[in-house]
Amino acid sequence: MTALFLKEVARNPWTAGLLFLPPLLALGFQGRGEGVGLVGLYSGLSLLLPPLVLALAVPLLASREEWAFLLGLPVRPFRAFLQGVLGVFFGLFPPLLLGLLLGAGVLGLSPGSALWLFLSGVGLLLFWLGVGAFLSALLLEERRALALGFGLFGLWNVLYSPLVVALAVRLKDYPLEGLLTLALLLNPQEVHRVGLLAGLKAPVLTGPVGYLVAERLGTVGPPLGLGYLVLFGLLLTLLAATLFARRDR
């Protein structure tokens, strides 16, 4: 199952976008310092990588017709779905890895910073692959899963900051601070970005969300932020496989 999904992703010409995206983004941060380049490239990837991952993964993982055929094979639904997600990951990982290496070269990053760029890019891939897998298992209909995925992308990456700031302003006079903490934890991408800023001490404004993360969650270093991002994606993937197995019954 893994090899089948890997082959389907690898033959899609849009997969090459993961190879060209990091170095093209890196061109905009040349000569601005290592910390600024690393955080800027991560922020750019968090805006442009998710739609590409969703568009490549969801049509495969949410296809009723394909799963109706594949589940005729002697494999359990839970394991079959996980193998499918793994195949998509292995199809997307090599071009993204090469793209991140090219991006690190364009920015002239040191080995340590290049490692953090690589880990952050893989963390983003795992997170959004988990989101796509969950929506695919939940809906098993490509268009609806893609539409909801792009809606979540807009919520997390475009509307998130103004909504969280508005929530913080509205709750400042009420004992409902737990809601604000929950809102901050619901976006692991931003938690990791703030962790990178704190760890690299890059001369970049953290923004109001970064201030709120530091105030509510304390000091979040790069390892903690990355671990949370990866864990969130893996939990979504396991939840997706469980949901898919129950639907098959």
C-alpha positions in Angstrom: 0.0 0.0 0.0 2.8 2.4 0.9 4.6 1.8 -2.5 1.3 2.3 -4.4 0.6 5.7 -2.8 4.3 6.7 -3.1 4.2 6.0 -6.8 1.0 8.0 -7.3 2.5 11.0 -5.6 5.8 10.8 -7.3 4.3 10.7 -10.8 2.3 13.9 -10.1 4.3 16.8 -11.7 3.1 19.2 -9.1 5.2 17.3 -6.5 8.2 19.2 -8.0 6.8 22.3 -6.4 8.2 21.2 -3.1 11.7 21.2 -4.7 11.5 24.7 -6.1 9.5 26.4 -3.4 12.2 26.7 -0.6 15.0 28.1 -2.8 12.7 30.6 -4.5 11.4 31.8 -1.1 15.0 32.0 0.1 15.9 34.5 -2.6 13.8 37.1 -0.7 15.8 36.7 2.5 19.4 36.8 1.1 21.7 39.0 3.0 19.4 39.7 5.9 21.2 37.6 8.5 21.0 33.9 9.4 18.2 34.1 12.0 16.0 36.4 9.8 16.5 34.1 6.8 15.7 31.0 8.7 12.6 32.4 10.4 11.5 34.2 7.3 11.8 31.0 5.1 9.9 29.0 7.7 7.1 31.6 7.8 7.0 31.7 4.0 6.8 27.9 3.9 3.9 27.9 6.4 2.0 30.1 4.0 2.8 28.3 0.7 3.5 24.7 1.6 0.1 23.7 3.1 -2.0 24.2 0.0 0.4 22.1 -2.1 0.5 19.3 0.5 -3.3 19.3 0.7 -3.8 19.3 -3.0 -1.4 16.4 -3.5 -2.5 14.2 -0.5 -6.3 14.6 -0.1 -7.4 13.4 -3.6 -5.6 10.1 -2.9 -6.5 9.6 0.7 -10.2 10.7 0.3 -11.0 8.6 -2.8 -14.0 6.3 -2.0 -13.5 4.4 -5.3 -9.8 3.7 -4.7 -10.4 2.6 -1.1 -13.3 0.4 -2.2 -10.8 -1.5 -4.4 -7.8 -1.5 -2.1 -9.8 -2.8 0.9 -10.5 -5.9 -1.1 -6.9 -6.8 -0.4 -6.0 -8.8 2.8 -5.1 -5.8 4.9 -6.9 -4.2 7.9 -8.4 -0.7 7.2 -6.4 1.0 10.1 -3.2 -0.4 8.8 -4.1 0.3 5.1 -4.8 4.0 5.8 -1.6 4.5 7.8 0.3 2.8 4.9 -1.4 5.2 2.5 -0.4 8.2 4.5 3.1 6.9 4.8 3.3 6.4 1.1 2.2 10.1 0.5 4.9 11.2 3.0 7.6 9.3 1.3 6.5 10.7 -2.0 6.7 14.3 -0.8 9.7 14.0 1.5 12.6 13.7 -1.1 11.7 16.8 -3.2 11.1 18.8 0.0 14.4 17.7 1.5 16.3 18.7 -1.7 14.4 22.0 -1.8 15.3 22.8 1.8 18.9 22.0 1.2 18.9 24.3 -1.8 17.2 27.0 0.3 19.8 26.6 3.0 22.5 27.0 0.3 20.9 30.1 -1.1 20.8 31.7 2.4 24.3 30.4 3.3 23.1 28.9 6.6 25.5 27.3 9.0 25.0 23.5 9.6 23.1 24.1 12.8 20.6 26.5 11.2 20.3 24.3 8.1 19.4 21.5 10.4 16.6 23.6 12.0 15.3 24.6 8.6 15.2 20.9 7.6 13.4 19.9 10.8 11.0 22.8 10.6 10.1 21.9 7.0 9.5 18.3 7.8 7.5 19.3 10.8 5.2 21.4 8.6 4.9 18.5 6.2 3.9 16.1 8.9 1.4 18.6 10.4 -0.4 19.3 7.2 -0.3 15.7 6.1 -2.0 14.9 9.4 -4.6 17.5 8.7 -5.2 16.2 5.2 -5.4 12.6 6.4 -7.9 13.5 9.1 -10.2 15.4 6.7 -9.9 12.6 4.2 -10.9 9.9 6.7 -13.7 12.1 8.1 -15.4 12.9 4.8 -14.1 10.4 2.2 -15.0 12.9 -0.5 -12.2 14.7 -2.3 -13.9 18.1 -3.0 -15.4 18.5 0.5 -12.2 17.5 2.2 -10.1 19.9 0.0 -12.6 22.7 0.6 -12.5 22.2 4.4 -8.7 21.8 4.3 -8.3 25.1 2.5 -10.7 26.7 4.9 -8.6 25.5 7.9 -5.5 26.8 6.1 -7.1 30.3 5.8 -8.2 30.2 9.4 -4.8 29.1 10.8 -2.5 31.1 8.5 -4.5 34.2 7.6 -7.3 34.9 10.1 -5.6 33.4 13.2 -3.6 36.4 14.4 -6.4 39.0 14.2 -8.9 36.5 15.8 -6.5 35.6 18.7 -5.7 39.3 19.3 -9.4 40.1 19.3 -10.1 37.3 21.7 -7.3 38.5 24.1 -8.7 42.1 24.0 -12.3 40.9 24.7 -11.3 38.5 27.5 -8.9 40.8 29.4 -11.7 41.8 31.9 -13.1 38.3 32.2 -11.8 35.1 34.0 -11.8 33.1 30.8 -8.1 33.1 30.1 -8.1 29.4 29.5 -9.9 30.0 26.2 -7.0 32.2 25.1 -4.5 29.5 26.1 -6.4 26.9 24.1 -6.6 29.2 21.1 -2.8 29.6 21.2 -2.3 25.8 21.5 -4.5 25.1 18.5 -1.9 26.5 16.1 1.3 24.5 16.5 2.8 26.3 13.5 2.8 29.6 15.4 4.1 28.0 18.6 7.1 26.7 16.7 7.7 30.0 15.0 7.8 31.7 18.4 10.1 29.0 19.6 12.5 29.6 16.7 12.5 33.3 17.3 13.3 32.8 21.0 16.0 30.2 20.3 17.8 32.1 17.6 17.2 35.6 19.1 16.6 36.8 15.5 16.0 40.6 15.2 12.4 40.0 14.0 9.3 41.3 15.6 7.4 38.4 17.3 4.1 40.2 16.8 1.1 40.2 19.2 0.6 36.4 19.0 4.3 35.8 19.8 3.8 38.1 22.9 0.8 36.2 23.9 2.5 32.8 23.5 5.4 34.0 25.7 3.0 35.4 28.3 0.7 32.4 28.5 2.9 29.4 27.7 6.2 30.6 29.0 9.5 30.2 27.3 9.0 27.9 24.2 12.3 26.8 22.7 12.8 25.4 19.2 12.8 21.7 20.4 9.6 22.1 22.3 7.8 24.0 19.5 9.0 21.5 16.9 8.0 18.5 19.1 4.5 20.0 19.6 4.2 20.6 15.8 5.2 17.0 14.9 3.2 15.4 17.7 0.1 17.3 16.6 0.5 16.0 13.1 1.1 12.4 14.2 -1.9 12.4 16.5 -4.1 13.7 13.7 -2.8 10.8 11.5 -3.5 8.2 14.1 -7.0 9.7 14.7 -7.6 9.6 11.0 -6.7 5.9 10.7 -8.9 5.1 13.7 -11.8 7.0 12.2 -11.3 5.4 8.8 -11.3 1.9 10.4 -14.5 2.6 12.2 -16.2 4.0 9.1 -15.3 0.9 7.2 -17.2 -1.3 9.7 
